[in-house]
């Protein structure tokens, strides 16, 4: 928790102004200083500037809370929707070992979604509300999961590129200013690292296999490279939320910084795999100390985000169907909990 004197003052006052609805303390009705800020606002700004964690019962600006709900929900939805492209290959995995690995990975992704929905709930929203917004199109998930997995090599490309991009984006989130999100990301990143290595190893086996297997691996990389670069979001000058999220230290790096880092990581890995990245403009820039890369087709990105990707309708339809088919499980769990607990939440034995 934050340790500054100002934040301690706000916490103490907040314990008296707590709204009783599962959210953070209410701020006073008006400013208490000449510059128009309250003790709560000053304490929050001081804590964020000092790299201290904001916790669920601390006061926070409404916009900060809304930004976190939007980002964490999109992250959670992406994990849950992201199970579909790879689960499609569980029954067709070429060996028992590959099947076990893929099943474990898909199970991990379900767990990631649950960690993240739980983190979002600490901000005063419910899981039911978030899922309703997903199913009705009011909240988004990563555009990357609206592309099909056409061959077994796609499972490797998703692991190497998509999970690799996720790690690049998510490791800095372990230092996010909001405590529950940061802590959830520690475990998620450890598991995503396994997923990335699994994908790399799968592609390596195919690349060193028969000419047909090598061609299949190259085809998968050709199709997944550009969508993976789009995962980091639009360019900084077109990103509506990036600057403010960085000011609040929800994010630590801009979209373009993370994208550049990912490209620099992937180039030597592709060389080791014996696969080519599908960008004729990709080359090392000695002056910048980074790789230059070609222009991204942002028209495609926005089109997929609007719902016009290859698999948008398929993904959300399957998600709605799974949710509906699971209604009886949720109802049974609620009935069981009501039967075995009294009104205080204590077990009856």
Secondary structure, 3 states (H helix, E strand, C coil): CCCCHHHHHHHHHHHHHECCCCCCECCCCCCCCCCCCCHHHHHHHHHHHCCCCECCCCCCCHHHHHHHHHHHHHHHHHHHHCHHHHHCCHHHCCCHHHHHHHHHHHHHHHHHHHHHHHHHHCCCCCHHHHHHHHHCCCCCCCHHHHCCCCCHHHHHHHHHHHHHHHHHHHHHHHHCCEHHHHHHHHHHHHHHHHHHHHHHHHHHHHHCCCHHHHHHHHHHHHHHHHHHHHCCCCCHHHCCCHHHHHHCCCCCCCHHHHHHHHHHHHHHHHHHHCCCCCCCCCEEECCCCEEECCCCCHHHHHHHHHHHCCCHHHHHHHHHHHHHHCHHHHHHHHHHHHHHECCCCCECC
